[in-house]
Amino acid sequence: MAGGRFARALSRVDPTTDSASTAGATPAPTAWLVDASLYVFRAYHSLPPDWHDDDGWPTHAVHGYTHFLLNLLEQVRPSHIAVCFDESLGSSFRHRIYPAYKANRERPDETLLRQFVYCREITRALGLSCLAHAEFEADDLIGSLVEVVRAEGGRSVIVSADKDLSQLVGEHDEQWDFGRDRHRGPAGVEARMGVRPDQVADLLALAGDSIDNIPGVRGIGATTAVKLLRHFDSIDDLYRRLPEVGFLRLRGARTIQAKLAEQREAAMLSRELTRIRRDAPVPQSLAALACRGIDLAVIDDQLQRCGFGPLLRRRVREAAQRARH
């Protein structure tokens, strides 16, 4: 969700090298939680429409997504994984509380929606847990799964480049930007964003997010929001101690205090939008995320229907062979 002026302002505090929390002992097992829609959209916008299904509809996003998923399985050979999709396109609880949420985004057309269906079918045929919900976004599904994994003493690796998901990174977890192969634990998140993972939602709420059409507090940019959250622990703490803002070493501190006071409702609404839910309906055990093995007959039929050649089908067979060992 995060982007726009937030991303540009944070470029001044984003390090050129990444911090990771992979050193030392961590709880086991590891659950890999994949933000699938991100990779479907990337493939849809970056690949030419050179593949078509039996009915003539483009399948290039399916092709790119399938390659991504196979690359992931080849690299990590996960024992537990969940692949989460956004199905709540205009129907999530965020749209109910703020109808303008993501209203500035172009809605997926039928060409893309059909490809999402194929991507979910292929995910299931690969023996992977596949989650989507009309009420909750993929971020909320991932956030809820993090809590399930954590309750069983496991650790989560969140496969996504989305800054929003950084708020979920706990002591033993990490976020993996697969495309750039960048891993960030809690220290890496703070080095990148200027605040702790548990403050990320408040940072986005104060600064706003033009990509998701989240208002934030007008006149408070990302740099100022970081400074406020370094002094105050949270938005709640900030508003409890609001008179202190006028005495901080901030340019225009009195004006900032006035803006915060005038736009308190917008700040609280924005935090409701930026905070990832942890109570979405997801499987309540780590065992439910165990890889089940590839159904070769089903996936071979799916790949043929999508117009994919023997190379991709051979990769799937090789993945199935590795899974048996």
Steps between C-alpha positions, in 0.01 A plus 500: 500500500778744581644726231489844342626789711565260787747294295674809361545658840631179652767471233711725723498247781489178294842330525692378199567174679245291683495386858381147562410305809605162372799455730473296817252243617136545406190295566404231251331413275480782250179595319532677167213745450469625143334824386395342172308787340812715491674248275195447280473875440873526427481225240185649346664839449852385409449205263367518144165323442664218305309213665128425468260244637276270298242779467753756378531699825851621597682297766831687523444595866441132580822410321708753696334414830555126451869556428526716815335232713721223361809714559392550861438128554836412343689745720347432840326159474251602768332255733227754585369770268188708439436697182260790558302682231300822500138414426353802681516734202259765619328283761734501800417649840729792412270599215205499740661737747656718227340464153784698339753234601699407187240683290782655300613159374384352174289191566624173345330422170366159402830410335681527833220356713495182291875464550463531877268198489764299313769608748295379796428167325869445425595589857265233635619242245856561622382381841521839668251665735316766302305770687270782386206674665242756389513690830874504567799587285801274451687715755240412766517131416878510532479697825260246648721210391802665663312487830414131450861412420630706791261331743653164407857623549578533131638783292360663188667616182270745321571485127415849376652839426197684645602742776166452676591143586810618686275567800465122546872426544561370850822413680561177308314583178618664181366651182647383171486720193534205264564703185796685651596214736496732801427361844402728787443416862389757762830689486488511121144633504600778738807587294287519187195682635630691798262339751453161666275244327226554759498873409470454123119522493513825701765640266285428196193641676670831579672541162211368292531281192416634157520154343218366717325836528544513878469864615737515797551838663528769233828687538677215682749327273693178559808676638297690761300188583821307568623775732171506688502123549858506621387736776155349564454126502176493300216713365314438826799624701536796264143615556518443876798734511403728211597829677863379503514511120512879502824491700684241291802591290302484177468772242150637533431299817202716599347464155554124511327485837204693362472272196506191718230645726278600208537167319488253786204319346685461170805363681294240686310401185825470309646272765196276477574474129877445531497258792507139384235286665603189693155341532416395144354149452810291428605143594572493872792258495843496343435144385229630266772682302704185432583437133285217367688404185435581135204354312676449168193395303300805607775756454610358164143544375491855636828597336385359168170694523705816559700437184836440669769294333699196613768704681266615775339157530848345536581744781187388684592132463848575633350684795280198575803271483695716744205509740512120530859508629 
